[in-house]
Amino acid sequence: MPATATRQRHKLATRDLILKAARDMFVSDGYESFSMRKLAQRIGYSPGAIYVHFRNKEEIFQSLVEQSFARLSQALSGLEDRHRDSDPVRLLKKGLYTYVEFGLRNPNDYRFAFLLQPPVQTEPYKVHPAFESLRYMVGRCIGEGRFREVDAETTCQALWAAIHGVTSLLIQRPTFPWVGRAKVIEQVINNAVDCLLAEVPASREGVRYEY
């Protein structure tokens, strides 16, 4: 293998090692307690070796945020591709379930995407592809007449607030005496979507959540 390719593989492997250790430290210790020195000690590198890959802890943190959003977006885009021709309400509910399931199965990714934030935001908020997926699914429901007359952006934000609420509570309050994760998630999503329908169904849309 050429020396250049070997160096590139080593560089990528080192970067992945740094990010994996940093993710664990941010989650366990918090943003304020994190330092490049502690990270270097954690992985047995010199601080200078970490600065080759990242300028500061803010850059590491943002890289982890982007990584988490990319994983969530991948899950949602795969769902869209598999169910592009299905009923739009059913697709939307599946998308909301996918969002919640992603958070529960990948709590550290979810914490980085939505719960952990630096005390001071230096960059304007960027809308990520995961939210664009929600816009697409809501847009289909409106465009195909399945929803009553609603504002698309308000609807997207309200649905996001509902599913973020249940996801973050289940992650951060695991010892609460929940009646059952699946039951709570299903009711939150059905209540949030069914109130938007142009015609209220006699029964639910048939999408059930099992976790």
C-alpha positions as CSV (number, residue, x, y, z in Angstrom):
1,M,0.0,0.0,0.0
2,P,1.4,3.5,-0.9
3,A,2.8,5.5,2.0
4,T,0.3,8.3,1.4
5,A,-2.7,5.9,1.7
6,T,-1.2,4.4,4.9
7,R,-0.8,7.8,6.5
8,Q,-4.4,8.8,5.5
9,R,-5.8,5.6,7.1
10,H,-3.8,6.3,10.2
11,K,-5.0,9.9,10.3
12,L,-8.7,8.8,10.0
13,A,-8.2,6.1,12.6
14,T,-6.7,8.6,15.1
15,R,-9.5,11.1,14.4
16,D,-12.1,8.4,15.1
17,L,-10.3,7.5,18.3
18,I,-10.3,11.1,19.5
19,L,-14.0,11.6,18.7
20,K,-15.0,8.3,20.4
21,A,-13.2,9.2,23.6
22,A,-14.4,12.8,23.5
23,R,-18.0,11.7,23.1
24,D,-17.8,9.6,26.3
25,M,-16.1,12.4,28.2
26,F,-18.6,15.1,27.1
27,V,-21.5,12.9,28.2
28,S,-20.0,11.8,31.5
29,D,-18.3,15.0,32.6
30,G,-20.2,17.8,30.8
31,Y,-19.0,20.5,28.4
32,E,-17.4,22.8,31.0
33,S,-15.2,20.0,32.5
34,F,-13.9,18.8,29.2
35,S,-10.4,19.8,28.3
36,M,-7.9,18.8,25.5
37,R,-5.4,17.9,28.2
38,K,-7.8,15.4,29.8
39,L,-8.7,14.0,26.5
40,A,-5.0,13.5,25.7
41,Q,-4.5,11.7,29.0
42,R,-7.6,9.5,28.2
43,I,-6.2,8.1,25.0
44,G,-2.5,8.2,25.8
45,Y,-1.6,11.0,23.3
46,S,0.1,14.3,23.8
47,P,-2.1,17.4,23.6
48,G,-0.2,18.5,20.5
49,A,-1.2,15.3,18.7
50,I,-4.8,16.1,19.2
51,Y,-4.4,19.7,18.0
52,V,-3.2,18.3,14.7
53,H,-6.8,17.1,14.1
54,F,-8.9,19.7,16.0
55,R,-8.2,23.3,16.9
56,N,-10.1,23.3,20.2
57,K,-12.8,21.5,22.2
58,E,-15.5,23.5,20.4
59,E,-14.5,22.1,17.1
60,I,-14.5,18.5,18.6
61,F,-17.9,19.1,20.0
62,Q,-19.4,20.4,16.7
63,S,-17.9,17.5,14.9
64,L,-19.7,15.2,17.3
65,V,-22.9,17.1,16.8
66,E,-22.7,16.8,13.0
67,Q,-21.8,13.1,13.3
68,S,-24.9,12.5,15.4
69,F,-27.2,14.4,13.1
70,A,-25.8,12.5,10.1
71,R,-26.7,9.2,11.7
72,L,-30.2,10.4,12.4
73,S,-30.6,11.8,8.9
74,Q,-29.4,8.5,7.5
75,A,-32.1,6.6,9.4
76,L,-34.8,8.9,8.2
77,S,-33.7,9.0,4.6
78,G,-33.6,5.3,4.4
79,L,-37.2,5.2,5.7
80,E,-38.3,7.7,3.0
81,D,-36.7,5.6,0.3
82,R,-38.4,2.4,1.4
83,H,-41.9,4.0,1.8
84,R,-41.9,6.8,-0.8
85,D,-45.1,5.5,-2.4
86,S,-47.0,4.7,0.8
87,D,-49.8,6.7,2.5
88,P,-48.3,10.0,3.6
89,V,-49.8,9.9,7.1
90,R,-48.4,6.4,7.6
91,L,-45.0,7.5,6.4
92,L,-45.1,10.5,8.8
93,K,-45.9,8.3,11.8
94,K,-43.2,5.9,10.8
95,G,-40.8,8.8,10.6
96,L,-41.7,10.0,14.0
97,Y,-41.3,6.5,15.4
98,T,-37.9,6.3,13.7
99,Y,-36.8,9.5,15.3
100,V,-37.8,8.3,18.8
101,E,-36.3,4.9,18.3
102,F,-33.0,6.4,17.1
103,G,-32.8,8.5,20.3
104,L,-33.5,5.5,22.6
105,R,-31.1,3.2,20.8
106,N,-28.4,5.8,20.5
107,P,-28.8,8.0,23.6
108,N,-25.3,9.5,23.4
109,D,-25.9,10.5,19.7
110,Y,-29.2,12.1,20.8
111,R,-27.7,13.9,23.6
112,F,-25.2,15.5,21.3
113,A,-27.7,16.3,18.7
114,F,-30.2,18.0,21.0
115,L,-29.4,18.0,24.7
116,L,-25.8,18.9,25.2
117,Q,-24.9,22.5,24.1
118,P,-22.0,24.9,24.8
119,P,-23.0,27.6,27.3
120,V,-22.4,30.2,24.5
121,Q,-23.5,29.6,20.9
122,T,-21.0,31.3,18.6
123,E,-22.6,30.1,15.3
124,P,-26.2,30.7,14.0
125,Y,-28.5,27.6,14.3
126,K,-28.3,25.4,11.2
127,V,-31.3,23.4,10.1
128,H,-30.1,19.9,9.6
129,P,-31.3,17.3,7.0
130,A,-33.3,15.4,9.7
131,F,-35.6,18.4,10.0
132,E,-35.8,18.7,6.2
133,S,-37.1,15.1,6.2
134,L,-39.9,16.1,8.6
135,R,-40.7,19.0,6.3
136,Y,-40.9,16.6,3.4
137,M,-43.3,14.2,5.2
138,V,-45.5,17.0,6.5
139,G,-45.5,18.6,3.0
140,R,-46.8,15.4,1.5
141,C,-49.6,15.1,4.0
142,I,-50.7,18.7,3.2
143,G,-50.2,18.4,-0.5
144,E,-52.2,15.2,-0.8
145,G,-55.1,16.6,1.2
146,R,-54.6,14.3,4.2
147,F,-54.2,17.2,6.6
148,R,-56.7,20.0,7.2
149,E,-55.6,23.6,6.4
150,V,-52.5,24.1,8.6
151,D,-49.3,26.1,8.4
152,A,-46.5,23.7,7.3
153,E,-43.7,25.2,9.3
154,T,-45.7,25.5,12.5
155,T,-46.9,21.9,12.1
156,C,-43.3,20.7,11.7
157,Q,-42.1,22.5,14.7
158,A,-45.0,21.4,16.9
159,L,-44.5,17.7,15.9
160,W,-40.8,18.0,16.6
161,A,-41.5,19.5,20.0
162,A,-43.8,16.6,20.8
163,I,-41.4,13.8,19.8
164,H,-38.4,15.5,21.2
165,G,-40.2,15.9,24.5
166,V,-41.0,12.2,24.8
167,T,-37.6,11.1,23.6
168,S,-35.6,13.3,25.9
169,L,-37.8,12.4,28.9
170,L,-37.4,8.7,28.3
171,I,-33.6,9.1,28.0
172,Q,-33.2,11.4,31.0
173,R,-35.8,9.8,33.3
174,P,-35.4,6.1,32.8
175,T,-36.4,5.2,36.4
176,F,-39.8,7.1,36.2
177,P,-42.6,4.6,36.6
178,W,-43.7,4.7,32.9
179,V,-46.8,2.7,32.0
180,G,-44.7,1.3,29.2
181,R,-42.4,3.0,26.7
182,A,-44.2,1.8,23.6
183,K,-47.6,2.8,25.0
184,V,-46.5,6.3,25.8
185,I,-44.7,6.9,22.5
186,E,-47.6,5.5,20.5
187,Q,-50.1,7.8,22.2
188,V,-47.9,10.9,21.9
189,I,-47.4,10.4,18.2
190,N,-51.0,9.4,17.4
191,N,-52.4,12.4,19.4
192,A,-50.0,14.8,17.6
193,V,-50.8,13.6,14.1
194,D,-54.4,12.6,14.2
195,C,-55.5,16.0,15.4
196,L,-54.2,17.4,12.1
197,L,-56.1,15.0,9.8
198,A,-58.7,16.4,7.4
199,E,-60.9,13.4,8.3
200,V,-60.6,11.9,11.8
201,P,-60.3,8.1,11.3
202,A,-62.6,5.7,13.1
203,S,-59.4,3.8,14.2
204,R,-55.7,4.6,14.2
205,E,-53.7,4.5,11.0
206,G,-52.3,1.1,11.9
207,V,-48.8,2.1,12.7
208,R,-47.8,0.7,16.1
209,Y,-44.6,1.2,18.0
210,E,-42.8,-1.7,19.6
211,Y,-39.6,-1.1,21.6
